[in-house]
Amino acid sequence: MKSMTGYAYRESVSGGVTISVEIKGYNNRFLDIYVNLPSWLSVLEPWVREYMSSRFYRGKIEVGLRVREKEAPVSITVNESAAVAYEKAVRSLSQKLSLNEQPSLAMILGFEGVLETEINRDAEKYRALAEPLLAAAAEQFEAERIREGSHTQADILSHISVLEKSAEAIRAYSPQIETSIQENLRSRFEELLKDKIDENRILAETAVLLMKYTISEELVRLSAHLAEFRLEAQRNSSPGKKLDFLCQEINREINTIGSKTPMLEVSRAVVEMKDALENIREQLRNVE
């Protein structure tokens, strides 16, 4: 079992280039990957997404990649047409204002668009540098999620134990529930019919009420769901969605048991089960 929250950071320096990768994880029902790259490396975003989605299946994941360079490969060109246009405009303005000022080279170079700067970068080169770093950060992120997930699993299974014990306690009351139904029914017949009781009628009515109020089937299904929950939590590294579904089924059986059984002891056990199930659901919000 893995948590959906986690953090990882890796950094490396090679040939004057410093690259860092930061990964953050948050709770989310589905997989949502957000990638933050320098604009000139946006071509690598599909690669980052594909890699992360191949390793993680649920949660909101933020991946940030940063690049710092001591000597960026810069090329500078002069837009001669723009420079000539600026020079003519400055001379014309100087004449109209009766000034002797002449446009200098420094002045012309300061105008926008005269000098055009371009940083020549090979995206594949930076991908080769970032690939082992991304893998290392993902490993750290995975280890963090597993570490936190182990604590979450232990807590969830402790609540499953509460559900199992409560179900056993309710099962122990099942004979009393059936006896109570029979006694109440006989008491009503005696009250209404006095000494004209029809035993066959009592047996038939008792059978009908037992079919309506017995909780044997619900207890069987509840036990099966709890066993499946334990198995899924232990065998599946990303069981979140399946466990969510099982919680719905468990809740359905608990509600049915509570509505069918008026016994105070059973009602108390049902309250304990609902509390334990709510704690499980709360924890599952952070399970992949």
Disulfide bonds with the S-S distance in Angstrom:
none
